[in-house]
Amino acid sequence: MIDDALPVRYSQTTITELMIPAYANFGGKIHGGILLSLMDKAAYACASKHSGTYCVTVTVDNVEFLQPVDVGELVSLHASVNYVGRSSMVVGIRVEALNVKTHAVKHTNSSFFTMVAKDDDNKPTLVPKLILENREDVKRFIEAMRMKEIKRGMREQLDDARSHIEVEHAQEILRHERCILTINSTND
Ligand SMILES: CC(C)(COP(=O)(O)OP(=O)(O)OC[C@H]1O[C@@H](n2cnc3c(N)ncnc32)[C@H](O)[C@@H]1OP(=O)(O)O)[C@@H](O)C(=O)NCCC(=O)NCCS
């Protein structure tokens, strides 16, 4: 038996992890993939706490690494359910890196994970409603609704653009791009 509705704060989750040398690339900075994996963990912890079920990641939006993360920094991932549909939840993740010596905190990125709750038969299952207790909760919920609408519109535009790609006009379309066409004919 799951609760019918839960407040945002019930499932808010923070994971903090020390950035060790094994996480770094040849340039000494932390791999983006390590951060993505930690973000996915935080999103899962938050979504499964809200839904009370096993969850899967469906989409990840707005992944932009704004600043590099260094070995020795403490990375904190703050996760919060921003929006719920029937079985889906949009979890916002804010990533911050703390330099323990200088106390400087870098905001490295904020991203949005869409997670879907699954039942024991691996089918999407209803999640509790979200109780919005303050202006920030309301703002984030509406923002996530708007993002869903924008994404739907973008998907349609992309499908349309894909179905109208004119390879036979490539010479003209690509004339200012930094590419070289080595095929004899684009009409084949
Ligand atoms: C995504 C998935 C759950 C959709 O399952 P489905 O049987 O098609 O179910 P539905 O069409 O009812 O969609 C379920 C929910 O997912 C949402 N959803 C599906 N595709 C989506 C997408 N591309 N973007 C955002 N939400 C999506 C639907 O809107 C719906 O939300 P709602 O219940 O809140 O209205 C299913 O395809 C899946 O399990 N994918 C694999 C996920 C996975 O393995 N992730 C990586 C490892 S964790």
The ligand as an SDF file (V2000), in Angstrom:
LIG
                    3D

 48 50  0  0  0  0  0  0  0  0999 V2000
    9.9820    4.0580  -20.8480 C   0  0  0  0  0  0  0  0  0  0  0  0
    9.0820    2.8870  -20.6240 C   0  0  0  0  0  0  0  0  0  0  0  0
    8.8450    2.6670  -19.1650 C   0  0  0  0  0  0  0  0  0  0  0  0
    7.7480    3.1870  -21.3210 C   0  0  0  0  0  0  0  0  0  0  0  0
    6.9400    2.0700  -21.1540 O   0  0  0  0  0  0  0  0  0  0  0  0
    5.5180    1.8960  -21.8970 P   0  0  0  0  0  0  0  0  0  0  0  0
    5.0720    0.5170  -21.6300 O   0  0  0  0  0  0  0  0  0  0  0  0
    5.6400    2.3680  -23.2970 O   0  0  0  0  0  0  0  0  0  0  0  0
    4.5820    2.7920  -21.0260 O   0  0  0  0  0  0  0  0  0  0  0  0
    3.7850    4.1430  -21.2890 P   0  0  0  0  0  0  0  0  0  0  0  0
    3.6560    4.5100  -22.7210 O   0  0  0  0  0  0  0  0  0  0  0  0
    2.5330    3.9600  -20.4670 O   0  0  0  0  0  0  0  0  0  0  0  0
    4.7030    5.2170  -20.5820 O   0  0  0  0  0  0  0  0  0  0  0  0
    4.8950    5.2280  -19.2000 C   0  0  0  0  0  0  0  0  0  0  0  0
    5.3030    6.6170  -18.8030 C   0  0  0  0  0  0  0  0  0  0  0  0
    6.5670    6.9060  -19.3870 O   0  0  0  0  0  0  0  0  0  0  0  0
    6.4860    8.1660  -20.0180 C   0  0  0  0  0  0  0  0  0  0  0  0
    7.4010    8.1610  -21.1500 N   0  0  0  0  0  0  0  0  0  0  0  0
    7.5350    7.2030  -22.0800 C   0  0  0  0  0  0  0  0  0  0  0  0
    8.4750    7.5720  -22.9820 N   0  0  0  0  0  0  0  0  0  0  0  0
    8.9250    8.7880  -22.5850 C   0  0  0  0  0  0  0  0  0  0  0  0
    9.8880    9.7010  -23.0890 C   0  0  0  0  0  0  0  0  0  0  0  0
   10.5940    9.4490  -24.1970 N   0  0  0  0  0  0  0  0  0  0  0  0
   10.0930   10.8390  -22.4330 N   0  0  0  0  0  0  0  0  0  0  0  0
    9.4030   11.1330  -21.2870 C   0  0  0  0  0  0  0  0  0  0  0  0
    8.4800   10.3050  -20.7540 N   0  0  0  0  0  0  0  0  0  0  0  0
    8.2430    9.1590  -21.4020 C   0  0  0  0  0  0  0  0  0  0  0  0
    5.0420    8.2800  -20.4830 C   0  0  0  0  0  0  0  0  0  0  0  0
    4.6810    9.6340  -20.7180 O   0  0  0  0  0  0  0  0  0  0  0  0
    4.3320    7.7020  -19.2900 C   0  0  0  0  0  0  0  0  0  0  0  0
    4.2410    8.6820  -18.2880 O   0  0  0  0  0  0  0  0  0  0  0  0
    2.9200    8.8210  -17.3490 P   0  0  0  0  0  0  0  0  0  0  0  0
    2.5900    7.4370  -16.8490 O   0  0  0  0  0  0  0  0  0  0  0  0
    3.3570    9.6990  -16.2160 O   0  0  0  0  0  0  0  0  0  0  0  0
    1.8410    9.4030  -18.1750 O   0  0  0  0  0  0  0  0  0  0  0  0
    9.6950    1.5760  -21.2530 C   0  0  0  0  0  0  0  0  0  0  0  0
    9.9030    1.8190  -22.6270 O   0  0  0  0  0  0  0  0  0  0  0  0
   10.9970    1.1400  -20.6260 C   0  0  0  0  0  0  0  0  0  0  0  0
   10.9930    0.4120  -19.6520 O   0  0  0  0  0  0  0  0  0  0  0  0
   12.1450    1.5460  -21.2120 N   0  0  0  0  0  0  0  0  0  0  0  0
   13.4590    1.1040  -20.7460 C   0  0  0  0  0  0  0  0  0  0  0  0
   13.9890    1.9660  -19.6290 C   0  0  0  0  0  0  0  0  0  0  0  0
   15.3640    1.5160  -19.2430 C   0  0  0  0  0  0  0  0  0  0  0  0
   15.6990    0.3660  -19.3670 O   0  0  0  0  0  0  0  0  0  0  0  0
   16.1950    2.4730  -18.7980 N   0  0  0  0  0  0  0  0  0  0  0  0
   17.5970    2.2830  -18.5850 C   0  0  0  0  0  0  0  0  0  0  0  0
   17.9450    1.4290  -17.4670 C   0  0  0  0  0  0  0  0  0  0  0  0
   17.2690    1.9660  -15.9450 S   0  0  0  0  0  0  0  0  0  0  0  0
  1  2  1  0
  2  3  1  0
  2  4  1  0
  2 36  1  0
  4  5  1  0
  5  6  1  0
  6  7  2  0
  6  8  1  0
  6  9  1  0
  9 10  1  0
 10 11  2  0
 10 12  1  0
 10 13  1  0
 13 14  1  0
 14 15  1  0
 15 16  1  0
 15 30  1  0
 16 17  1  0
 17 18  1  0
 17 28  1  0
 18 19  1  0
 18 27  1  0
 19 20  2  0
 20 21  1  0
 21 22  1  0
 21 27  2  0
 22 23  1  0
 22 24  2  0
 24 25  1  0
 25 26  2  0
 26 27  1  0
 28 29  1  0
 28 30  1  0
 30 31  1  0
 31 32  1  0
 32 33  2  0
 32 34  1  0
 32 35  1  0
 36 37  1  0
 36 38  1  0
 38 39  2  0
 38 40  1  0
 40 41  1  0
 41 42  1  0
 42 43  1  0
 43 44  2  0
 43 45  1  0
 45 46  1  0
 46 47  1  0
 47 48  1  0
M  END
$$$$
